[in-house]
Amino acid sequence: MAKKFLKESIIISLVFLLGCAQTRVRPYAEKYKGPKKRIAVMDLK
């Protein structure tokens, strides 16, 4: 019983830690330089 509990708690801990791991983020990524879409909002009657 104790071995089963230990095994399950280790698996749950690993899943939790892997879920909280950071992904590779590029903070200085190149900004988009292409054309931008524009919209207009008109008054409704």
C-alpha positions in Angstrom: 0.0 0.0 0.0 2.8 2.4 0.9 4.7 1.6 -2.3 1.6 2.3 -4.4 1.0 5.6 -2.6 4.7 6.6 -3.1 4.6 5.7 -6.8 1.4 7.7 -7.4 2.7 10.7 -5.5 5.9 10.8 -7.5 4.0 10.5 -10.8 1.6 13.3 -9.8 4.6 15.5 -8.7 6.4 15.0 -12.0 3.3 15.8 -14.0 2.8 19.0 -12.0 6.4 20.1 -12.3 6.5 19.4 -16.1 3.2 21.4 -16.4 4.8 24.4 -14.7 8.0 24.3 -16.8 8.7 27.4 -18.8 8.8 27.2 -22.6 11.4 28.9 -24.7 10.2 32.5 -25.1 12.0 35.0 -27.3 11.5 38.4 -25.6 13.2 40.2 -28.4 11.4 38.6 -31.3 11.3 40.5 -34.5 8.1 42.5 -34.8 5.7 42.1 -37.7 6.5 44.5 -40.5 3.8 43.6 -43.1 0.6 45.3 -44.0 -2.0 45.8 -41.2 -5.7 45.3 -41.6 -7.9 48.2 -40.7 -11.6 48.3 -39.9 -14.1 51.1 -39.4 -17.0 51.1 -37.0 -20.1 53.2 -38.0 -23.0 54.3 -35.9 -26.1 52.1 -36.1 -29.6 53.4 -36.3 
